[in-house]
Each structure stands twice: as C-alpha cells, then as structure tokens.
Amino acid sequence: MQRLAVVYRAEALDDLRGIYDAIWELSRNAVTARGFVERIMARCRKIGDAPRGGRLRDDLAVGLRTVPFEHSAVIAYVVQDDQVQITNIFYGGRDFEALYRTDEAGSKSE
C-alpha cells in the first residue's frame, strides 16, 4: 500500500497545544512537554504507513479510526482520498466517545 500524507485539522493542532500546556503545567519542563508532543506527532506520521490499521469507529463518526498512544492518549483520524487527516488527539482520559456522540439534532455534545 502507498504511504499517505498526514495532515492535522485545526482541532488536532489545538489538542497538541493543550497537551503541551498540560504537561508543562505538571512538569514545569519545556523539554519534557515538547518531547511528548513530538512523540505523538511521530506516531501520527506512522499512521500514513498503514492508514487502515487503526480501530474503525463508525459508531462515533463515519470513517473515524482511533489508535492509542502510550497508554495516555488516543489519536483520532479519518482516511480521505490520498491523505490521513488527524482530527483530534485526546489526552489524560478525556471521554472522547462522549465528544463524538450526537444528540437528536445532530450536533456534537460536550
């Protein structure tokens, strides 16, 4: 299979900034925070090598796939045409399933 390009939606970039901030707040160490975010991004790039390898979560959103990261985060993505779009990166036990559940009106619930 051909390797697909990996791109980040704005929400995923916001998530990465939030993860950096959370780790910096706990550790007070920019090197630690940056290193963790860089490892997440390296894992995201590897998704392009096997884009259909993540767990399919059509129950949350059509085409959504997830992969765990270091027992502390979940990377959510979709495969579209010739690229992988990282949609979100959930850290620290956030209930990502609740964020994807829709109410009867079709909007995301928080």
Buried (B, 14 or more C-beta within 10 A) or exposed (E): EEEBEBBBBEEBEEBBEBBBEBBBEEEEEEEBBEEBBEEBBEBBBEBBEEBEEBEEBEEBBEEBBBBEBEEBBBBBBBBEEEBBBBBBBBBEEBEBEEBBEEEEEEEEEE
